[in-house]
C-alpha cells in the first residue's frame, strides 16, 4: 500500500529506516542476556547484510533487487531464529 499512497522514493526510504530499526531490535536478546556471543555475531552479520540490501534498494531501485531484498528478509528471519535456538541449546 505504501508505494501507492506515498510513492516509490518514500517507500524505499522507509524500507531502509525500518531495516536499521530491525538491526537494533535484533540486538536486544544479547543486550538483555537472553543469548550469548554466538547469537550476537549471527545477528550483526545477518542484519548488516540486510541493511546493505536495503541501502542498495534505496540508492538504485530495480524490480530484481526488490525481489532479492524480500527473499533475503525471509532468509534473515529464518537464520536469526535458528541462531537463537542453537545458542540456547549450546
PDB file of N, CA, C and O in Angstrom:
ATOM      1  N   UNK A   1       0.806  -1.200   0.000  1.00  0.00           N
ATOM      2  CA  UNK A   1       0.000   0.000   0.000  1.00  0.00           C
ATOM      3  C   UNK A   1       0.852   1.268   0.000  1.00  0.00           C
ATOM      4  O   UNK A   1       0.475   2.267  -0.611  1.00  0.00           O
ATOM      5  N   UNK A   2       1.979   1.232   0.671  1.00  0.00           N
ATOM      6  CA  UNK A   2       2.783   2.445   0.807  1.00  0.00           C
ATOM      7  C   UNK A   2       3.225   3.033  -0.534  1.00  0.00           C
ATOM      8  O   UNK A   2       3.155   4.251  -0.694  1.00  0.00           O
ATOM      9  N   UNK A   3       3.677   2.234  -1.505  1.00  0.00           N
ATOM     10  CA  UNK A   3       4.058   2.841  -2.786  1.00  0.00           C
ATOM     11  C   UNK A   3       2.880   3.527  -3.485  1.00  0.00           C
ATOM     12  O   UNK A   3       3.066   4.508  -4.204  1.00  0.00           O
ATOM     13  N   UNK A   4       1.683   3.013  -3.272  1.00  0.00           N
ATOM     14  CA  UNK A   4       0.510   3.602  -3.909  1.00  0.00           C
ATOM     15  C   UNK A   4       0.147   4.934  -3.255  1.00  0.00           C
ATOM     16  O   UNK A   4      -0.201   5.894  -3.942  1.00  0.00           O
ATOM     17  N   UNK A   5       0.230   4.986  -1.922  1.00  0.00           N
ATOM     18  CA  UNK A   5      -0.191   6.198  -1.216  1.00  0.00           C
ATOM     19  C   UNK A   5       0.901   7.254  -1.093  1.00  0.00           C
ATOM     20  O   UNK A   5       0.596   8.446  -1.069  1.00  0.00           O
ATOM     21  N   UNK A   6       2.173   6.842  -1.014  1.00  0.00           N
ATOM     22  CA  UNK A   6       3.248   7.804  -0.769  1.00  0.00           C
ATOM     23  C   UNK A   6       4.338   7.821  -1.838  1.00  0.00           C
ATOM     24  O   UNK A   6       5.228   8.670  -1.784  1.00  0.00           O
ATOM     25  N   UNK A   7       4.296   6.941  -2.772  1.00  0.00           N
ATOM     26  CA  UNK A   7       5.293   6.942  -3.842  1.00  0.00           C
ATOM     27  C   UNK A   7       6.455   5.996  -3.595  1.00  0.00           C
ATOM     28  O   UNK A   7       6.662   5.501  -2.487  1.00  0.00           O
ATOM     29  N   UNK A   8       7.204   5.764  -4.659  1.00  0.00           N
ATOM     30  CA  UNK A   8       8.288   4.797  -4.659  1.00  0.00           C
ATOM     31  C   UNK A   8       9.480   5.271  -3.819  1.00  0.00           C
ATOM     32  O   UNK A   8      10.037   4.490  -3.048  1.00  0.00           O
ATOM     33  N   UNK A   9       9.866   6.518  -3.957  1.00  0.00           N
ATOM     34  CA  UNK A   9      11.035   7.015  -3.229  1.00  0.00           C
ATOM     35  C   UNK A   9      10.823   6.979  -1.716  1.00  0.00           C
ATOM     36  O   UNK A   9      11.710   6.561  -0.972  1.00  0.00           O
ATOM     37  N   UNK A  10       9.653   7.413  -1.266  1.00  0.00           N
ATOM     38  CA  UNK A  10       9.349   7.398   0.163  1.00  0.00           C
ATOM     39  C   UNK A  10       9.346   5.966   0.696  1.00  0.00           C
ATOM     40  O   UNK A  10       9.842   5.709   1.793  1.00  0.00           O
ATOM     41  N   UNK A  11       8.795   5.052  -0.067  1.00  0.00           N
ATOM     42  CA  UNK A  11       8.747   3.646   0.342  1.00  0.00           C
ATOM     43  C   UNK A  11      10.149   3.080   0.481  1.00  0.00           C
ATOM     44  O   UNK A  11      10.436   2.367   1.443  1.00  0.00           O
ATOM     45  N   UNK A  12      11.021   3.383  -0.459  1.00  0.00           N
ATOM     46  CA  UNK A  12      12.399   2.896  -0.382  1.00  0.00           C
ATOM     47  C   UNK A  12      13.119   3.449   0.840  1.00  0.00           C
ATOM     48  O   UNK A  12      13.893   2.738   1.481  1.00  0.00           O
ATOM     49  N   UNK A  13      12.870   4.706   1.163  1.00  0.00           N
ATOM     50  CA  UNK A  13      13.466   5.288   2.360  1.00  0.00           C
ATOM     51  C   UNK A  13      12.946   4.593   3.615  1.00  0.00           C
ATOM     52  O   UNK A  13      13.715   4.324   4.538  1.00  0.00           O
ATOM     53  N   UNK A  14      11.663   4.305   3.655  1.00  0.00           N
ATOM     54  CA  UNK A  14      11.083   3.622   4.813  1.00  0.00           C
ATOM     55  C   UNK A  14      11.644   2.212   4.970  1.00  0.00           C
ATOM     56  O   UNK A  14      11.863   1.756   6.092  1.00  0.00           O
ATOM     57  N   UNK A  15      11.878   1.521   3.860  1.00  0.00           N
ATOM     58  CA  UNK A  15      12.495   0.193   3.916  1.00  0.00           C
ATOM     59  C   UNK A  15      13.864   0.296   4.579  1.00  0.00           C
ATOM     60  O   UNK A  15      14.198  -0.518   5.440  1.00  0.00           O
ATOM     61  N   UNK A  16      14.650   1.278   4.189  1.00  0.00           N
ATOM     62  CA  UNK A  16      15.981   1.461   4.771  1.00  0.00           C
ATOM     63  C   UNK A  16      15.885   1.792   6.263  1.00  0.00           C
ATOM     64  O   UNK A  16      16.594   1.192   7.071  1.00  0.00           O
ATOM     65  N   UNK A  17      15.031   2.722   6.632  1.00  0.00           N
ATOM     66  CA  UNK A  17      14.915   3.122   8.040  1.00  0.00           C
ATOM     67  C   UNK A  17      14.402   1.987   8.913  1.00  0.00           C
ATOM     68  O   UNK A  17      14.914   1.769  10.011  1.00  0.00           O
ATOM     69  N   UNK A  18      13.403   1.269   8.440  1.00  0.00           N
ATOM     70  CA  UNK A  18      12.875   0.149   9.229  1.00  0.00           C
ATOM     71  C   UNK A  18      13.883  -0.987   9.341  1.00  0.00           C
ATOM     72  O   UNK A  18      13.900  -1.706  10.340  1.00  0.00           O
ATOM     73  N   UNK A  19      14.716  -1.151   8.332  1.00  0.00           N
ATOM     74  CA  UNK A  19      15.752  -2.182   8.413  1.00  0.00           C
ATOM     75  C   UNK A  19      16.803  -1.803   9.455  1.00  0.00           C
ATOM     76  O   UNK A  19      17.315  -2.674  10.159  1.00  0.00           O
ATOM     77  N   UNK A  20      17.124  -0.530   9.559  1.00  0.00           N
ATOM     78  CA  UNK A  20      18.059  -0.082  10.597  1.00  0.00           C
ATOM     79  C   UNK A  20      17.461  -0.271  11.996  1.00  0.00           C
ATOM     80  O   UNK A  20      18.164  -0.649  12.933  1.00  0.00           O
ATOM     81  N   UNK A  21      16.161  -0.007  12.127  1.00  0.00           N
ATOM     82  CA  UNK A  21      15.487  -0.245  13.408  1.00  0.00           C
ATOM     83  C   UNK A  21      15.477  -1.738  13.721  1.00  0.00           C
ATOM     84  O   UNK A  21      15.640  -2.136  14.875  1.00  0.00           O
ATOM     85  N   UNK A  22      15.285  -2.560  12.695  1.00  0.00           N
ATOM     86  CA  UNK A  22      15.310  -4.012  12.883  1.00  0.00           C
ATOM     87  C   UNK A  22      16.676  -4.476  13.371  1.00  0.00           C
ATOM     88  O   UNK A  22      16.766  -5.374  14.208  1.00  0.00           O
ATOM     89  N   UNK A  23      17.738  -3.870  12.853  1.00  0.00           N
ATOM     90  CA  UNK A  23      19.082  -4.216  13.317  1.00  0.00           C
ATOM     91  C   UNK A  23      19.188  -3.986  14.826  1.00  0.00           C
ATOM     92  O   UNK A  23      19.715  -4.832  15.549  1.00  0.00           O
ATOM     93  N   UNK A  24      18.697  -2.861  15.292  1.00  0.00           N
ATOM     94  CA  UNK A  24      18.736  -2.572  16.731  1.00  0.00           C
ATOM     95  C   UNK A  24      17.890  -3.566  17.515  1.00  0.00           C
ATOM     96  O   UNK A  24      18.297  -4.022  18.583  1.00  0.00           O
ATOM     97  N   UNK A  25      16.724  -3.901  16.995  1.00  0.00           N
ATOM     98  CA  UNK A  25      15.844  -4.851  17.688  1.00  0.00           C
ATOM     99  C   UNK A  25      16.452  -6.247  17.738  1.00  0.00           C
ATOM    100  O   UNK A  25      16.233  -6.981  18.701  1.00  0.00           O
ATOM    101  N   UNK A  26      17.208  -6.619  16.721  1.00  0.00           N
ATOM    102  CA  UNK A  26      17.843  -7.937  16.696  1.00  0.00           C
ATOM    103  C   UNK A  26      18.952  -8.061  17.737  1.00  0.00           C
ATOM    104  O   UNK A  26      19.343  -9.172  18.095  1.00  0.00           O
ATOM    105  N   UNK A  27      19.452  -6.952  18.216  1.00  0.00           N
ATOM    106  CA  UNK A  27      20.498  -6.982  19.225  1.00  0.00           C
ATOM    107  C   UNK A  27      19.938  -7.116  20.644  1.00  0.00           C
ATOM    108  O   UNK A  27      20.690  -7.408  21.574  1.00  0.00           O
ATOM    109  N   UNK A  28      18.657  -6.911  20.817  1.00  0.00           N
ATOM    110  CA  UNK A  28      18.054  -6.926  22.150  1.00  0.00           C
ATOM    111  C   UNK A  28      18.214  -8.242  22.908  1.00  0.00           C
ATOM    112  O   UNK A  28      18.480  -8.195  24.109  1.00  0.00           O
ATOM    113  N   UNK A  29      18.068  -9.423  22.280  1.00  0.00           N
ATOM    114  CA  UNK A  29      18.288 -10.653  23.056  1.00  0.00           C
ATOM    115  C   UNK A  29      19.673 -10.722  23.700  1.00  0.00           C
ATOM    116  O   UNK A  29      19.812 -11.220  24.817  1.00  0.00           O
ATOM    117  N   UNK A  30      20.684 -10.230  23.008  1.00  0.00           N
ATOM    118  CA  UNK A  30      22.024 -10.220  23.594  1.00  0.00           C
ATOM    119  C   UNK A  30      22.121  -9.170  24.704  1.00  0.00           C
ATOM    120  O   UNK A  30      22.694  -9.432  25.762  1.00  0.00           O
ATOM    121  N   UNK A  31      21.567  -7.998  24.463  1.00  0.00           N
ATOM    122  CA  UNK A  31      21.642  -6.917  25.448  1.00  0.00           C
ATOM    123  C   UNK A  31      20.963  -7.311  26.749  1.00  0.00           C
ATOM    124  O   UNK A  31      21.459  -6.991  27.829  1.00  0.00           O
ATOM    125  N   UNK A  32      19.832  -8.003  26.657  1.00  0.00           N
ATOM    126  CA  UNK A  32      19.093  -8.414  27.851  1.00  0.00           C
ATOM    127  C   UNK A  32      19.587  -9.728  28.451  1.00  0.00           C
ATOM    128  O   UNK A  32      19.003 -10.219  29.418  1.00  0.00           O
ATOM    129  N   UNK A  33      20.643 -10.300  27.899  1.00  0.00           N
ATOM    130  CA  UNK A  33      21.233 -11.505  28.457  1.00  0.00           C
ATOM    131  C   UNK A  33      20.499 -12.789  28.112  1.00  0.00           C
ATOM    132  O   UNK A  33      20.700 -13.808  28.772  1.00  0.00           O
ATOM    133  N   UNK A  34      19.665 -12.760  27.108  1.00  0.00           N
ATOM    134  CA  UNK A  34      18.932 -13.954  26.692  1.00  0.00           C
ATOM    135  C   UNK A  34      19.748 -14.844  25.763  1.00  0.00           C
ATOM    136  O   UNK A  34      19.374 -15.989  25.509  1.00  0.00           O
ATOM    137  N   UNK A  35      20.856 -14.325  25.258  1.00  0.00           N
ATOM    138  CA  UNK A  35      21.685 -15.086  24.330  1.00  0.00           C
ATOM    139  C   UNK A  35      23.143 -14.714  24.547  1.00  0.00           C
ATOM    140  O   UNK A  35      23.470 -13.792  25.293  1.00  0.00           O
ATOM    141  N   UNK A  36      24.011 -15.464  23.869  1.00  0.00           N
ATOM    142  CA  UNK A  36      25.449 -15.226  24.046  1.00  0.00           C
ATOM    143  C   UNK A  36      26.057 -14.658  22.767  1.00  0.00           C
ATOM    144  O   UNK A  36      25.357 -14.159  21.886  1.00  0.00           O
ATOM    145  N   UNK A  37      27.375 -14.750  22.697  1.00  0.00           N
ATOM    146  CA  UNK A  37      28.114 -14.172  21.585  1.00  0.00           C
ATOM    147  C   UNK A  37      27.790 -14.817  20.246  1.00  0.00           C
ATOM    148  O   UNK A  37      27.860 -14.159  19.208  1.00  0.00           O
ATOM    149  N   UNK A  38      27.441 -16.083  20.258  1.00  0.00           N
ATOM    150  CA  UNK A  38      27.098 -16.759  19.002  1.00  0.00           C
ATOM    151  C   UNK A  38      25.922 -16.070  18.320  1.00  0.00           C
ATOM    152  O   UNK A  38      25.962 -15.785  17.122  1.00  0.00           O
ATOM    153  N   UNK A  39      24.877 -15.806  19.097  1.00  0.00           N
ATOM    154  CA  UNK A  39      23.718 -15.110  18.531  1.00  0.00           C
ATOM    155  C   UNK A  39      24.095 -13.696  18.104  1.00  0.00           C
ATOM    156  O   UNK A  39      23.660 -13.231  17.051  1.00  0.00           O
ATOM    157  N   UNK A  40      24.890 -13.018  18.900  1.00  0.00           N
ATOM    158  CA  UNK A  40      25.275 -11.646  18.576  1.00  0.00           C
ATOM    159  C   UNK A  40      25.991 -11.575  17.226  1.00  0.00           C
ATOM    160  O   UNK A  40      25.692 -10.705  16.408  1.00  0.00           O
ATOM    161  N   UNK A  41      26.918 -12.475  16.999  1.00  0.00           N
ATOM    162  CA  UNK A  41      27.645 -12.491  15.727  1.00  0.00           C
ATOM    163  C   UNK A  41      26.685 -12.741  14.569  1.00  0.00           C
ATOM    164  O   UNK A  41      26.750 -12.058  13.547  1.00  0.00           O
ATOM    165  N   UNK A  42      25.789 -13.723  14.729  1.00  0.00           N
ATOM    166  CA  UNK A  42      24.819 -14.021  13.675  1.00  0.00           C
ATOM    167  C   UNK A  42      23.905 -12.829  13.425  1.00  0.00           C
ATOM    168  O   UNK A  42      23.618 -12.501  12.274  1.00  0.00           O
ATOM    169  N   UNK A  43      23.445 -12.179  14.490  1.00  0.00           N
ATOM    170  CA  UNK A  43      22.535 -11.044  14.348  1.00  0.00           C
ATOM    171  C   UNK A  43      23.215  -9.867  13.655  1.00  0.00           C
ATOM    172  O   UNK A  43      22.611  -9.216  12.801  1.00  0.00           O
ATOM    173  N   UNK A  44      24.454  -9.594  14.013  1.00  0.00           N
ATOM    174  CA  UNK A  44      25.168  -8.468  13.405  1.00  0.00           C
ATOM    175  C   UNK A  44      25.442  -8.732  11.932  1.00  0.00           C
ATOM    176  O   UNK A  44      25.238  -7.854  11.094  1.00  0.00           O
ATOM    177  N   UNK A  45      25.902  -9.937  11.614  1.00  0.00           N
ATOM    178  CA  UNK A  45      26.215 -10.261  10.216  1.00  0.00           C
ATOM    179  C   UNK A  45      24.948 -10.266   9.362  1.00  0.00           C
ATOM    180  O   UNK A  45      24.908  -9.639   8.304  1.00  0.00           O
ATOM    181  N   UNK A  46      23.919 -10.970   9.819  1.00  0.00           N
ATOM    182  CA  UNK A  46      22.682 -11.051   9.031  1.00  0.00           C
ATOM    183  C   UNK A  46      21.999  -9.691   8.899  1.00  0.00           C
ATOM    184  O   UNK A  46      21.551  -9.325   7.812  1.00  0.00           O
ATOM    185  N   UNK A  47      21.918  -8.952   9.983  1.00  0.00           N
ATOM    186  CA  UNK A  47      21.257  -7.649   9.935  1.00  0.00           C
ATOM    187  C   UNK A  47      22.079  -6.638   9.141  1.00  0.00           C
ATOM    188  O   UNK A  47      21.520  -5.787   8.450  1.00  0.00           O
ATOM    189  N   UNK A  48      23.396  -6.728   9.236  1.00  0.00           N
ATOM    190  CA  UNK A  48      24.240  -5.855   8.426  1.00  0.00           C
ATOM    191  C   UNK A  48      24.065  -6.117   6.948  1.00  0.00           C
ATOM    192  O   UNK A  48      24.007  -5.187   6.143  1.00  0.00           O
ATOM    193  N   UNK A  49      23.982  -7.385   6.596  1.00  0.00           N
ATOM    194  CA  UNK A  49      23.759  -7.768   5.206  1.00  0.00           C
ATOM    195  C   UNK A  49      22.394  -7.272   4.727  1.00  0.00           C
ATOM    196  O   UNK A  49      22.268  -6.787   3.603  1.00  0.00           O
ATOM    197  N   UNK A  50      21.375  -7.391   5.576  1.00  0.00           N
ATOM    198  CA  UNK A  50      20.036  -6.929   5.241  1.00  0.00           C
ATOM    199  C   UNK A  50      20.036  -5.402   5.067  1.00  0.00           C
ATOM    200  O   UNK A  50      19.391  -4.888   4.153  1.00  0.00           O
ATOM    201  N   UNK A  51      20.740  -4.690   5.920  1.00  0.00           N
ATOM    202  CA  UNK A  51      20.843  -3.229   5.787  1.00  0.00           C
ATOM    203  C   UNK A  51      21.542  -2.853   4.482  1.00  0.00           C
ATOM    204  O   UNK A  51      21.194  -1.856   3.850  1.00  0.00           O
ATOM    205  N   UNK A  52      22.511  -3.642   4.089  1.00  0.00           N
ATOM    206  CA  UNK A  52      23.197  -3.394   2.824  1.00  0.00           C
ATOM    207  C   UNK A  52      22.234  -3.545   1.645  1.00  0.00           C
ATOM    208  O   UNK A  52      22.226  -2.712   0.739  1.00  0.00           O
ATOM    209  N   UNK A  53      21.431  -4.597   1.657  1.00  0.00           N
ATOM    210  CA  UNK A  53      20.404  -4.765   0.626  1.00  0.00           C
ATOM    211  C   UNK A  53      19.457  -3.575   0.612  1.00  0.00           C
ATOM    212  O   UNK A  53      19.129  -3.061  -0.457  1.00  0.00           O
ATOM    213  N   UNK A  54      19.012  -3.129   1.784  1.00  0.00           N
ATOM    214  CA  UNK A  54      18.081  -2.003   1.875  1.00  0.00           C
ATOM    215  C   UNK A  54      18.734  -0.716   1.353  1.00  0.00           C
ATOM    216  O   UNK A  54      18.078   0.098   0.703  1.00  0.00           O
ATOM    217  N   UNK A  55      20.009  -0.541   1.640  1.00  0.00           N
ATOM    218  CA  UNK A  55      20.727   0.640   1.143  1.00  0.00           C
ATOM    219  C   UNK A  55      20.806   0.612  -0.384  1.00  0.00           C
ATOM    220  O   UNK A  55      20.542   1.614  -1.048  1.00  0.00           O
ATOM    221  N   UNK A  56      21.172  -0.550  -0.931  1.00  0.00           N
ATOM    222  CA  UNK A  56      21.231  -0.670  -2.396  1.00  0.00           C
ATOM    223  C   UNK A  56      19.875  -0.392  -3.018  1.00  0.00           C
ATOM    224  O   UNK A  56      19.783   0.274  -4.049  1.00  0.00           O
ATOM    225  N   UNK A  57      18.832  -0.898  -2.399  1.00  0.00           N
ATOM    226  CA  UNK A  57      17.475  -0.686  -2.904  1.00  0.00           C
ATOM    227  C   UNK A  57      17.118   0.796  -2.861  1.00  0.00           C
ATOM    228  O   UNK A  57      16.500   1.315  -3.791  1.00  0.00           O
ATOM    229  N   UNK A  58      17.501   1.469  -1.795  1.00  0.00           N
ATOM    230  CA  UNK A  58      17.220   2.895  -1.652  1.00  0.00           C
ATOM    231  C   UNK A  58      17.959   3.719  -2.710  1.00  0.00           C
ATOM    232  O   UNK A  58      17.399   4.648  -3.293  1.00  0.00           O
ATOM    233  N   UNK A  59      19.227   3.364  -2.947  1.00  0.00           N
ATOM    234  CA  UNK A  59      20.040   4.143  -3.879  1.00  0.00           C
ATOM    235  C   UNK A  59      19.722   3.864  -5.345  1.00  0.00           C
ATOM    236  O   UNK A  59      19.707   4.788  -6.158  1.00  0.00           O
ATOM    237  N   UNK A  60      19.470   2.612  -5.690  1.00  0.00           N
ATOM    238  CA  UNK A  60      19.315   2.249  -7.099  1.00  0.00           C
ATOM    239  C   UNK A  60      18.243   1.172  -7.229  1.00  0.00           C
ATOM    240  O   UNK A  60      18.558  -0.018  -7.242  1.00  0.00           O
ATOM    241  N   UNK A  61      16.992   1.579  -7.323  1.00  0.00           N
ATOM    242  CA  UNK A  61      15.875   0.638  -7.342  1.00  0.00           C
ATOM    243  C   UNK A  61      15.822  -0.162  -8.642  1.00  0.00           C
ATOM    244  O   UNK A  61      16.047   0.361  -9.734  1.00  0.00           O
ATOM    245  N   UNK A  62      15.517  -1.444  -8.481  1.00  0.00           N
ATOM    246  CA  UNK A  62      15.143  -2.291  -9.614  1.00  0.00           C
ATOM    247  C   UNK A  62      14.213  -3.375  -9.074  1.00  0.00           C
ATOM    248  O   UNK A  62      14.280  -3.736  -7.899  1.00  0.00           O
ATOM    249  N   UNK A  63      13.358  -3.880  -9.932  1.00  0.00           N
ATOM    250  CA  UNK A  63      12.447  -4.944  -9.500  1.00  0.00           C
ATOM    251  C   UNK A  63      13.213  -6.183  -9.052  1.00  0.00           C
ATOM    252  O   UNK A  63      12.827  -6.846  -8.089  1.00  0.00           O
ATOM    253  N   UNK A  64      14.293  -6.488  -9.748  1.00  0.00           N
ATOM    254  CA  UNK A  64      15.108  -7.648  -9.385  1.00  0.00           C
ATOM    255  C   UNK A  64      15.709  -7.480  -7.991  1.00  0.00           C
ATOM    256  O   UNK A  64      15.686  -8.412  -7.187  1.00  0.00           O
ATOM    257  N   UNK A  65      16.239  -6.306  -7.708  1.00  0.00           N
ATOM    258  CA  UNK A  65      16.814  -6.053  -6.394  1.00  0.00           C
ATOM    259  C   UNK A  65      15.740  -6.066  -5.304  1.00  0.00           C
ATOM    260  O   UNK A  65      15.998  -6.522  -4.190  1.00  0.00           O
ATOM    261  N   UNK A  66      14.559  -5.579  -5.611  1.00  0.00           N
ATOM    262  CA  UNK A  66      13.457  -5.614  -4.641  1.00  0.00           C
ATOM    263  C   UNK A  66      13.092  -7.061  -4.304  1.00  0.00           C
ATOM    264  O   UNK A  66      12.846  -7.386  -3.142  1.00  0.00           O
ATOM    265  N   UNK A  67      13.058  -7.922  -5.314  1.00  0.00           N
ATOM    266  CA  UNK A  67      12.775  -9.345  -5.072  1.00  0.00           C
ATOM    267  C   UNK A  67      13.883  -9.998  -4.245  1.00  0.00           C
ATOM    268  O   UNK A  67      13.602 -10.787  -3.342  1.00  0.00           O
ATOM    269  N   UNK A  68      15.137  -9.672  -4.550  1.00  0.00           N
ATOM    270  CA  UNK A  68      16.259 -10.220  -3.789  1.00  0.00           C
ATOM    271  C   UNK A  68      16.216  -9.759  -2.335  1.00  0.00           C
ATOM    272  O   UNK A  68      16.503 -10.535  -1.424  1.00  0.00           O
ATOM    273  N   UNK A  69      15.859  -8.502  -2.123  1.00  0.00           N
ATOM    274  CA  UNK A  69      15.761  -7.972  -0.768  1.00  0.00           C
ATOM    275  C   UNK A  69      14.654  -8.679  -0.002  1.00  0.00           C
ATOM    276  O   UNK A  69      14.841  -9.042   1.159  1.00  0.00           O
ATOM    277  N   UNK A  70      13.512  -8.879  -0.631  1.00  0.00           N
ATOM    278  CA  UNK A  70      12.420  -9.604   0.012  1.00  0.00           C
ATOM    279  C   UNK A  70      12.834 -11.038   0.333  1.00  0.00           C
ATOM    280  O   UNK A  70      12.576 -11.535   1.429  1.00  0.00           O
ATOM    281  N   UNK A  71      13.472 -11.691  -0.619  1.00  0.00           N
ATOM    282  CA  UNK A  71      13.926 -13.067  -0.409  1.00  0.00           C
ATOM    283  C   UNK A  71      14.913 -13.130   0.755  1.00  0.00           C
ATOM    284  O   UNK A  71      14.856 -14.053   1.568  1.00  0.00           O
ATOM    285  N   UNK A  72      15.812 -12.160   0.837  1.00  0.00           N
ATOM    286  CA  UNK A  72      16.772 -12.160   1.935  1.00  0.00           C
ATOM    287  C   UNK A  72      16.089 -11.888   3.267  1.00  0.00           C
ATOM    288  O   UNK A  72      16.554 -12.367   4.301  1.00  0.00           O
ATOM    289  N   UNK A  73      14.998 -11.133   3.268  1.00  0.00           N
ATOM    290  CA  UNK A  73      14.287 -10.893   4.525  1.00  0.00           C
ATOM    291  C   UNK A  73      13.764 -12.204   5.109  1.00  0.00           C
ATOM    292  O   UNK A  73      13.749 -12.382   6.327  1.00  0.00           O
ATOM    293  N   UNK A  74      13.343 -13.105   4.254  1.00  0.00           N
ATOM    294  CA  UNK A  74      12.881 -14.417   4.720  1.00  0.00           C
ATOM    295  C   UNK A  74      14.046 -15.247   5.243  1.00  0.00           C
ATOM    296  O   UNK A  74      13.927 -15.922   6.265  1.00  0.00           O
ATOM    297  N   UNK A  75      15.170 -15.194   4.540  1.00  0.00           N
ATOM    298  CA  UNK A  75      16.373 -15.909   4.979  1.00  0.00           C
ATOM    299  C   UNK A  75      16.876 -15.332   6.292  1.00  0.00           C
ATOM    300  O   UNK A  75      17.268 -16.075   7.192  1.00  0.00           O
ATOM    301  N   UNK A  76      16.867 -14.018   6.404  1.00  0.00           N
ATOM    302  CA  UNK A  76      17.315 -13.327   7.615  1.00  0.00           C
ATOM    303  C   UNK A  76      16.540 -13.819   8.821  1.00  0.00           C
ATOM    304  O   UNK A  76      17.133 -14.188   9.835  1.00  0.00           O
ATOM    305  N   UNK A  77      15.233 -13.826   8.722  1.00  0.00           N
ATOM    306  CA  UNK A  77      14.396 -14.242   9.844  1.00  0.00           C
ATOM    307  C   UNK A  77      14.638 -15.704  10.210  1.00  0.00           C
ATOM    308  O   UNK A  77      14.762 -16.039  11.388  1.00  0.00           O
ATOM    309  N   UNK A  78      14.705 -16.564   9.216  1.00  0.00           N
ATOM    310  CA  UNK A  78      14.912 -17.990   9.465  1.00  0.00           C
ATOM    311  C   UNK A  78      16.259 -18.261  10.134  1.00  0.00           C
ATOM    312  O   UNK A  78      16.329 -18.999  11.117  1.00  0.00           O
ATOM    313  N   UNK A  79      17.309 -17.673   9.611  1.00  0.00           N
ATOM    314  CA  UNK A  79      18.643 -17.905  10.173  1.00  0.00           C
ATOM    315  C   UNK A  79      18.806 -17.256  11.546  1.00  0.00           C
ATOM    316  O   UNK A  79      19.531 -17.770  12.398  1.00  0.00           O
ATOM    317  N   UNK A  80      18.140 -16.140  11.755  1.00  0.00           N
ATOM    318  CA  UNK A  80      18.208 -15.488  13.059  1.00  0.00           C
ATOM    319  C   UNK A  80      17.544 -16.347  14.134  1.00  0.00           C
ATOM    320  O   UNK A  80      18.083 -16.501  15.229  1.00  0.00           O
ATOM    321  N   UNK A  81      16.379 -16.903  13.822  1.00  0.00           N
ATOM    322  CA  UNK A  81      15.719 -17.797  14.777  1.00  0.00           C
ATOM    323  C   UNK A  81      16.527 -19.072  14.986  1.00  0.00           C
ATOM    324  O   UNK A  81      16.598 -19.585  16.102  1.00  0.00           O
ATOM    325  N   UNK A  82      17.137 -19.586  13.920  1.00  0.00           N
ATOM    326  CA  UNK A  82      17.984 -20.767  14.051  1.00  0.00           C
ATOM    327  C   UNK A  82      19.180 -20.471  14.965  1.00  0.00           C
ATOM    328  O   UNK A  82      19.542 -21.296  15.803  1.00  0.00           O
ATOM    329  N   UNK A  83      19.782 -19.308  14.803  1.00  0.00           N
ATOM    330  CA  UNK A  83      20.914 -18.921  15.652  1.00  0.00           C
ATOM    331  C   UNK A  83      20.482 -18.798  17.105  1.00  0.00           C
ATOM    332  O   UNK A  83      21.230 -19.174  18.007  1.00  0.00           O
ATOM    333  N   UNK A  84      19.298 -18.281  17.336  1.00  0.00           N
ATOM    334  CA  UNK A  84      18.786 -18.151  18.690  1.00  0.00           C
ATOM    335  C   UNK A  84      18.556 -19.520  19.324  1.00  0.00           C
ATOM    336  O   UNK A  84      18.854 -19.723  20.501  1.00  0.00           O
ATOM    337  N   UNK A  85      18.026 -20.454  18.544  1.00  0.00           N
ATOM    338  CA  UNK A  85      17.812 -21.815  19.050  1.00  0.00           C
ATOM    339  C   UNK A  85      19.140 -22.528  19.332  1.00  0.00           C
ATOM    340  O   UNK A  85      19.316 -23.130  20.391  1.00  0.00           O
ATOM    341  N   UNK A  86      20.057 -22.452  18.385  1.00  0.00           N
ATOM    342  CA  UNK A  86      21.359 -23.095  18.562  1.00  0.00           C
ATOM    343  C   UNK A  86      22.076 -22.502  19.759  1.00  0.00           C
ATOM    344  O   UNK A  86      22.673 -23.224  20.557  1.00  0.00           O
ATOM    345  N   UNK A  87      22.018 -21.185  19.881  1.00  0.00           N
ATOM    346  CA  UNK A  87      22.658 -20.518  21.020  1.00  0.00           C
ATOM    347  C   UNK A  87      22.047 -20.953  22.347  1.00  0.00           C
ATOM    348  O   UNK A  87      22.757 -21.095  23.342  1.00  0.00           O
ATOM    349  N   UNK A  88      20.760 -21.159  22.364  1.00  0.00           N
ATOM    350  CA  UNK A  88      20.072 -21.567  23.579  1.00  0.00           C
ATOM    351  C   UNK A  88      20.492 -22.970  24.031  1.00  0.00           C
ATOM    352  O   UNK A  88      20.655 -23.219  25.226  1.00  0.00           O
ATOM    353  N   UNK A  89      20.664 -23.879  23.076  1.00  0.00           N
ATOM    354  CA  UNK A  89      20.957 -25.264  23.420  1.00  0.00           C
ATOM    355  C   UNK A  89      22.448 -25.589  23.518  1.00  0.00           C
ATOM    356  O   UNK A  89      22.802 -26.729  23.820  1.00  0.00           O
ATOM    357  N   UNK A  90      23.321 -24.627  23.274  1.00  0.00           N
ATOM    358  CA  UNK A  90      24.766 -24.885  23.418  1.00  0.00           C
ATOM    359  C   UNK A  90      25.256 -24.554  24.789  1.00  0.00           C
ATOM    360  O   UNK A  90      26.442 -24.712  25.076  1.00  0.00           O
TER     361      UNK A  90
END
